[in-house]
Amino acid sequence: MPAFTYQRCTSLSEATGLLERQEGIMPMAGGTDLLVGLRSGKFNAAVVLDIKEIPELKVLEEGRRGITIGAAVPLNEIINFAPVRQHIPLLVQACRSIGTYSIRNRATLGGNLCNASPAADTAPALYCLGALVNVAGPRNLRTVPVEEFITGPGKTALQKGELLVSVTIPKPYPVGKGVYLKASRTGSVDLSSVGVALQKWGKEVRIALGAVAPTPIRATSVEKAVNQEALTDWYRAADRVKIDIAPISDLRGSREYRYHLAEVLVRRGLEQVMEV
Ligand SMILES: Cc1cc2nc3c(=O)[nH]c(=O)nc-3n(C[C@H](O)[C@H](O)[C@H](O)COP(=O)(O)OP(=O)(O)OC[C@H]3O[C@@H](n4cnc5c(N)ncnc54)[C@H](O)[C@@H]3O)c2cc1C
């Protein structure tokens, strides 16, 4: 692995200041993407800034606005947090689908979003839950709707000097079932070939997919078919997903296979969340 300087930071203002001033600096939460990327040459960092001990990034709480998950909270803590299990089990399923138990002891929700993989497993669930991304810069704080946060493969809405501080799942929480369905090459540890999150909200449904476009996306055509046209033939509704997605061929599946998988998983998901 190329040499880099490791620096630990315990305050948000110090971290954003360093990120703004210093060239070649990259924040590290769990390091499960960053260190792999540094070793493979995908990333190049002169300084790795450890952000795990910044208090604002370690928050995990339910408050008046909803559930707030600090960017440095490991996935296993999120999975075991009672308000998450009670109100948004969809997110529990999505977090659990990532890596192994030991990876989930280090990997964070913040890192999963900031890595901005089109296949990031938490993103489709967060899209369905209407999550808000809380961002801090050297001089201001701002909130970005999660659907505007990942802007392309490996690209986010973060500006120079900014850190993702936390993600808020706002109230009201969804009423109805949610499922995350993931197809991957192996039954154990692998990124998604296609990932589909569905969340019922009263009589309506929200659907989002990963690994079928340059960013995770909402299946708005399928949602329209179900929510506005009241289509209850799930085969016909799921067929509309072809309008929403633009998959590519890569080592995790061909374009054609992904079209097929997306349709099958959306149909299975509709059966599971709409027929209870
Ligand atoms: C064996 C293995 C299996 C995996 N399986 C899956 C899987 O099934 N599904 C999946 O989606 N992913 C998977 N991953 C990828 C990875 O574990 C996840 O994306 C994880 O959530 C990343 O979190 P992290 O805290 O380790 O991020 P890090 O590696 O610390 O950071 C990732 C990127 O985000 C940046 N960053 C981190 N935190 C912040 C912040 N707060 N503000 C700004 N930038 C930040 C870093 O600079 C880096 O560019 C796997 C990885 C491994 C090694």
The ligand as a Gaussian input file, in Angstrom:
#p B3LYP/6-31G(d) Opt

LIG

0 1
 C      -15.429000      -7.536000       2.280000
 C      -16.289000      -6.328000       1.957000
 C      -17.618000      -6.518000       1.652000
 C      -18.435000      -5.429000       1.353000
 N      -19.752000      -5.650000       1.051000
 C      -20.539000      -4.601000       0.746000
 C      -21.914000      -4.820000       0.413000
 O      -22.426000      -5.936000       0.413000
 N      -22.667000      -3.726000       0.093000
 C      -22.163000      -2.456000       0.107000
 O      -22.911000      -1.504000      -0.168000
 N      -20.862000      -2.230000       0.410000
 C      -20.041000      -3.263000       0.733000
 N      -18.735000      -3.043000       1.036000
 C      -18.215000      -1.680000       0.983000
 C      -18.144000      -0.969000       2.356000
 O      -18.034000      -1.866000       3.422000
 C      -19.356000      -0.059000       2.586000
 O      -19.528000       0.847000       1.530000
 C      -19.234000       0.706000       3.921000
 O      -20.498000       1.159000       4.327000
 C      -18.249000       1.869000       3.864000
 O      -18.211000       2.475000       5.135000
 P      -16.836000       2.860000       5.840000
 O      -17.190000       3.543000       7.114000
 O      -15.924000       1.706000       5.937000
 O      -16.276000       3.921000       4.784000
 P      -14.760000       4.388000       4.551000
 O      -14.014000       3.322000       3.861000
 O      -14.188000       4.948000       5.798000
 O      -15.021000       5.612000       3.547000
 C      -15.584000       5.404000       2.261000
 C      -15.462000       6.708000       1.463000
 O      -16.267000       7.730000       2.028000
 C      -15.461000       8.819000       2.511000
 N      -16.049000       9.171000       3.804000
 C      -16.280000       8.305000       4.837000
 N      -16.978000       8.938000       5.794000
 C      -17.159000      10.215000       5.383000
 C      -17.814000      11.343000       5.937000
 N      -18.430000      11.304000       7.116000
 N      -17.840000      12.500000       5.230000
 C      -17.223000      12.568000       4.005000
 N      -16.601000      11.530000       3.421000
 C      -16.571000      10.365000       4.109000
 C      -14.037000       8.299000       2.573000
 O      -13.090000       9.336000       2.359000
 C      -14.054000       7.286000       1.434000
 O      -13.886000       7.952000       0.197000
 C      -17.896000      -4.114000       1.350000
 C      -16.534000      -3.932000       1.668000
 C      -15.740000      -5.019000       1.962000
 C      -14.286000      -4.795000       2.290000

